Amino acid sequence: MITFTEWKKSSYSGGGEGNDCVEIAHLDSHIAIRDSKTPARATLTFPTAAFAPFVEALKKADQAL
């Protein structure tokens, strides 16, 4: 398992305590994403170059809803 030293919460965190969001971490050539409510569970890991297209695809999918 890869250990990430610094996780950052999304700027779109939900109200209240801001626990309804995702967190990201950067390690060398990869970006990791996890659910802030269950940080010990599954983590998605992307090569850094693939992260921006992934986020753009999420934005487009959200706009289509």
N, C-alpha and C positions, 0 to 999 in steps of 0.2 A: 504494500500500500504506500502511496506517495503522501508525505506529510507537507501540508502547506502552512507556512508560518503566519501569514496575515490574510484574514478574510475580510472583505469589505461588503457592507450591505448595499443593496440597490438604492438609488436615489428615489425610486418609486415605492418605497416601503409603505405599507398600509398605516392607517391611523393608530392611535393608542401607543403601544410600546414599539411599534414598527416591526412586529414579528411576522407579518404576512408578506414575506419577500424572499428573494434569493440573495445569496452571497457569492462573490467571486474571489478567486485567488490567482495570482500569477506566479508561475515557477518556470524559470528558464524559457523554454519554447512552448509552454502549454498554459492554457487558461482552464480553471476548474470552476464548476458551478454546483452549489448545493442549496437545499431548502433550509432556511434559517430556523424553521420550527423543529426540524429533525436533522441536525448537523452530523450525527453519527451514521446516518443511513447513506444511501447511494450518492455518489458524486459523478457528475458528467465531466469529462475532460476532453478538451479540444486542442489541436495544434493552434498556436496563436494566430496564424494566417486564416484559419477557418472560423474564428470567433466572430469577427465583424460581419461576415456573410450570414452566420447563424442568427445574430441579433437582428439584422435587416429582414431576414425571412420571418422572424417572429413579429416584427412591426407590421409587415405586410399582411400577415395572417390575422392580426388583431384588427387592422383596418377593414378587412373583408367581412368581419362579423357584424 
